[in-house]
Amino acid sequence: MSKPMTRAERRAYNQRRHAEQRQARAAERGPQGMADLWWERARKIARNRVEAGDEQVWADLALTLNNFCDRYSA
């Protein structure tokens, strides 16, 4: 018999499950769905890093997006 999950364990489990479901739905939409998912994750990471004191993270993301746009713009 397994012991019941703590509140924190249950929350982490639910977050993982939700993320897996979102990823599956995004994958069904193909590369555009996955790009949308990555964009959301990149913004979340940037917000979390700024809260932790990393002020450079938004500049790095902006540079990455700028490089992409330069590569593919007409």
Long-range contacts (C-beta under 8 A, 24 or more apart in sequence): none
